[in-house]
Each structure stands twice: as structure tokens, then as C-alpha cells.
Amino acid sequence: MGEDGHDLPPGLQVTPTPDDGTRLSATRLWDEDERPHVRPPDPERIYSPHERGQGQHLVDVHDHLRAELAQVRSVVEQVTAGALDPGAARSHINTMTMRQNDWALGAYCQSYCRVVTTHHTLEDQMMFPHLRRADPSLAPVIDRLELEHHAIHDVLEGVDRALVAFITEPDGVVRLQDAVDLLTDTLLSHLSYEERELVEPLARLGLT
């Protein structure tokens, strides 16, 4: 059963990553209950292998982002334990895929972030407009995803500032951990929501 109250079609054979509800930070940047949902899909639809691959690719990209988030947490843990120089940790995070894309959350989100970079491909930039044109009913979900992208970019900037504060401020360790916890909460929640809402439309409508 999907979190919005309906199942994805059995023929889709793609499983969005669920949000297990774990939250590390007391801060909430958005109300998850206010998130819009796509219309229930046709339960009888059969998807070709190519169509299923379109939906699965989103999950695969997000899995890469989740793995990189785990790397961020590992680096921060090393910093707070005194095992890694804060400057080196900051450099490491800045070279990761997420940071190179100005925290645009992977290959499908960049075109609607305020900090789009030259790393974005034409496909990335066309995906959301394509979905809007192909199925206007998706507009509320896409609007919400755009807003969350901007919020998460700000959260990553907060992690960057916290790494600097770790060097100069007495409470730097606490501030850094708090920033990474908020990043973890917002990113994992967002990725699960995006998959739940867009895996089926991507399979049905394609990437571009």
C-alpha cells in the first residue's frame, strides 16, 4: 500500500524506497501531511521493460544520493571524533556529486533549483516540463518537489557553514551534528516522496 493510500500497479514491478519515519532532528522544514499526491494509476496497466526501466532509474539515482549521504555522515562523525581535519572534510563533501550539482538532488531535480550548474544535462532540464506537458494533473506534485529542492539546498549550505563553525565556535560540534541530522531527515524524506509520486508517471510518460 502506498503512503498516499493506493497501490502502484503490479505490472510496474518497481518499488519506491519507503520512508521509515525516523527523524534525527527536532526541526521540521515542511509539513509532510500537506504534500499533494498523484492520481491513483490504472491497476490493470502493463508496462514494458523499457517503461519499467524509466521508473527504476529514478530509484537508482536516489540510491546513489543515499549512499553519498551516508558518506557525509561518516565524514562528520570522523570530524567530531577528531579523526579528520575539518578543512579536509569540507573539501571532501564539496567534491561529491551532490555538491557538484549544487545540491540539486541528483539527475532529475536540477532544472528547478535556483542553483543550476553546468553539470546538468539537457535531459535533466527537460524532465519536469515534459511531465507537466504530458500530464497536467502532476503539476501540484511537481510544484511541491521544486519547493523542497530549494529547501534542501539551503540545508546543505547550513552543513557547509557548520563545518566552518566547527573550527571557530565553542558549540561547533553540536552545530555540525545538528546540521547533518537535519540534512538526513529532509533528504531521505524528500527522496521517498519523489519516488512514490513519480516512479509510475516516469514509466508511463518517459523521461523527456
N, C-alpha and C positions, 0 to 999 in steps of 0.2 A: 504494500500500500504506500503510495507517495505521501509526502508530508502535506500536500495540498488536498489530500482526500481522495485521489484516484490513482489507479494503477497505470503504469506505462504498458503499451501493447505487448503481449507476449512475443509477437513476431519481431520486436525491436532487438531483443537479445543484448541490450546494453544496460548496464546497471550504474546509475549515478551514485557517487560516493555519499553516503548519508552523513548528516550532522549528528554526532552523538550527544550533543548538548553540553559538552564540557566547556566551561568558561574559567579562565585563569584570572581575569581582571574584573574589578568591580565597575569599570567604566563601560558604558554602552553607547555606541555611536549611532545606533539606529534601533527602531522597534521592529523586530522580525515579524511580529503579528500583522504589521501594515504592508508587508510585501505582497504585491499582486501575483497572480498565478496565470499560467496559460490555460486555455480551454482544454478539457479532457480530450485526449486524442481518440481516434477511431480504434476501438479494441480489436476490430477484425482486420485491420490493415496488415499486409505482409510487406516486409522491407527486403530489398535486395542486399546482397553482401556489400555492395558499394555504399548503399544508403546507411547500413548499419555502421560501416567504417567511418562515415562522416560524423555520426554521433559519438562513436568511441574515441575519435581523435581528440575531441574536447576533453574527455576524461583523462586521456593520456597526457595531454599538455598540462592539465591541472595536477596530475600526479607528479610531474616534474617540479612544479612550483611547490607542492607539499614537501617534496624531498629537499628542496633548497631552503624552505623554511626550517626544516629540521636541522640543516647545516647552520643556519643563523642562530638557532637556539643553542647548538653545541658550541659555536664560537663564543657566544655571550657567556655561557657557563664557564668556559675556559678563562675569559677575561675576568669575570667576577671571582674566580678562584685564584687569580694571579698567575695563571699558566701561560697567558699570551698577552703581549703588549697591546694596549688599546688602539694605538695607531695602526698596528698591523691588522687587527681585527676589522677596523673601519675600512682599510684598503681591501680586505678580502670580501667584505659584503658589497663594496662598490663595484667589484668586478663580476658579480654574479649576474645571471641572465635577468633576474627581476630588476636589478638596479640599472642595468644597461637599457632596459626598456622603460626607465623612469617609473618603475613600479606600476606598470600598466596591466599586470596580472596575466601575462602570457600572450600567446599569439592571437587571441580573439578579442582583446579588450582595448588595444591601444588607440584605435581610431577615435574613441570618445573620451579619452583622458586629456586633460589640459596640458600635459607634458609629453606629447607625442614626440618620439625621436626618429632619427633616420634609420633606426634598426627595424622599423615597422615595414612590413611587406604590403604590396598592393592588396593582397588577399585579406590581410588583417583589417585594412582600412575600409574594405567593401562589405565585410560580413554583416554588420548591424544594419546599414542602409538596405542591403539586399533582403534581410529578414523583414524589415519594415515594409518594403515594397511587396514582397511575396505574400505576407500575411499581416495586414494592418492590426489585427487583434493582438499581436505581440507587443505593440507599442508601449503599454504600461509596464511590462516586464523589462523591456529594453531601457526605458527611462529610468527605472529603479536601478538597474545594473550600472548605468552611467553614473548615477549619483554615488553609488557605493565605490566605484573605481576612484573617484576624486577623493572620497574619504580615506580610502586605503593608501593612496599616495601620500596624504598628509600624515598618516600613521607611520609610514616608512621614514619620512622626513624626521618624525619625532624620535625614531630609533637612532638615526644619524646624529641628531643633536644630543641624545642621551649618551652616546659613545664619547662625544667631546666633553660633556659634563662629568663623565666618569673620571676624567683626568683632573678636573679643576674644582669640583664641588664636593663638599663633605658627604652629601647624600647621593653621590653619583651612582653607587652600586644599586641602591634601591630604585633610583630613577631609571636606570638601564633595564633592570629586570621588569619593572612595570611597563616600560615601553614595548619590550619584546612580548610580554604576556598579552598586551592589547593587540599587537600585530597578529599574534597567533589566533586570538579569538575572532578578529574581524576577517582575516583572510580565509580561515577554514570555513567559517560560516558562509562567506560570500561564494566561495568555490562550490560548495554543496548546493547552494541555492541556484547558482547559474547552471550547473549540470542538470538539476532536477527540472528546470524550466526549458532549457534549450537543447538537450540531447535529442528529443523527439523532433522538434522543428528543424534542426540541422539535418537529421536523417531524411525528413520529408521534403525539405526545400533546398538542401545543399548549402555549401559554404558561400558561394557567390553566384 
